[in-house]
Amino acid sequence: MTAPEVASRLGVKLETVYAYVSRGALGRVRSPGSRASLFDADEVEALARRGRPRRTTRSAALDFVIETRLTSIDAHGLRYRGHDVAGLAQTASFEQVAELLWTGTLPDRWRPWDPVEPAVSDVGGIRDRLRLAVALAAAGDPLRADLRRAAVARTGEELIGAMVGALAIRGDGRTPRLTVPDGAEPRRGTIAGRLWTRLAPARPRPGMLGALNAALVLLADHELAVSTLAARVAASARADPYAVVLAGLGPLSGPLHGGAGRMARDVLDAAAVEGPGPALAHALEIYGAYPGFGQPLYPDGDPRARVLLDLVRGAAGGSRALAVAESVLSTAQRRVHVEPNIDFALAVLGSVASMPPDTSEAIFTIARSAGWLAHAIEEYHEAPLRFRPRAVYIG
């Protein structure tokens, strides 16, 4: 049965059919060669006889489904437009992956983005500087209301460049070259290279810049995370690309989304002084869990963390910071079976490279901005203002 046929049989709206799918009350398969969903007629009939799922059986989360051509996630990994992200992280630059998300085509060759140096005063932390960079870039763009795909992609290049340029230089200012195993010459002027000069005080060991580039690729999108949903809601109201990124930055500032990497880094820094056991025990008292461990979408472990940790191990083997991270990992896993997630891997990257404690937030924000803009491009082609949940008054 098609989705409209299911809605008619159950006497519900089409949106409710997909809500049943998200709650596990109905299964669906894709029609070969089409985006349409098909449903088992016997299963639909059984649900019709049983009646609609009771409201009390619903989870605390709001259930709705948004169709997308950008990212797919299963228990084993994720893909951007059909491309395995673990592979992209090791073979493509962040710029190429951003273009894949924005246009649907993975470029064969890397193309540098023009550097942008916004006039951001040297005040506040990384989060404040990134917000200010977006606001200043918006104020300086009289054509920001152009929502065509090509225009948004160009805006994305300039906006992400401005976010990187807003961070103060910590090293000698020389942009390191990125080597990607595709036979091309090392690339100077990449987003990863520019970001390295803003986060790390020293030149990168061989392989470490590749790890930072991989982190940007791995974090570029993750389906409908809460910040991405906020960005899509803004795009649905036809907010311009800068406002979309600012909308995404709102939820990302919370400790339950963008702040997890900082908490994991605090554990690593404490473990370097007092040992992994006391550091994890203290974190458990504060947070009720080990920061940087577990990811509900990946019951067998976060594949993004595996890729990034392997790259850092290959580049920084023998370093004291990596040894501390390995001791935290083994101590946590001796007590209970938990797997590290991307936040832990980001914290390890920052610790090994002597980056500031809030490094993970900078990497996360700059990377995810590419995904937010990709979702905005997609949302601009949908009917406007389609997100209108209803409230149940209980006062």
Secondary structure by P-SEA (a helix, b strand, c coil): ccaaaaaaaacccaaaaaaaaaaccbbbbbcccccbbbbcaaaaaaaaaacccccccccccbbbbbbbccccccccccccccccaaaaaccccaaaaaaaaaccccccbbbbcbbbbccccccccaaaaaaaaaaaaaaaccccccccaaaaaaaaaaaaaaaaaacccccccbbbbbbcccccccccccaaaaaaaaccccccccaaaaaaaaaaaaaccccccaaaaaaaaaaaacccaaaaaaaaaaaaacccccaaaaaaaaaaaaaacccaaaaaaaaaaaccccccccccccccccaaaaaaaaaaaacccccaaaaaaaaaaaaaaaaccccccaaaaaaaaaaaaccccaaaaaaaaaaaaaaaaaaaaaaaacccccbbbbbbbcc
